[in-house]
Amino acid sequence: MKVNSVQIVCNISAGSYRNNTGEHILHIFFPNAAPGYKIVEVPSNIIYLPVSVRVIDNITVKIVDQDSDIIDFREETITIRLHLKRINRY
């Protein structure tokens, strides 16, 4: 199986690291479904990462493998829910 880990990457996120390099990774997981079967992933420990922009005028989310190659889901519908939380700073 070519895909060992799935990474959800978002262009406006900050604060995550891979190999001591800053990345835009929201979540990494190892799929527990065989190829061709539905993958359902719900993060167990939610960590809110900082947003790297002052104004959100576009959001790009990519689903990539461990080599940062985009995963081909063969036109299947993919649903991702982003939860943004405003932090009041004094």
Secondary structure, 3 states (H helix, E strand, C coil): CCCCCEEEEECCECCEEECCEEECEEEEECCCCCCCCCCCCCCCCCCCCCECCCCCCCCCEEEEECCCCECCCCCCCCCCCCCCCCCCCC
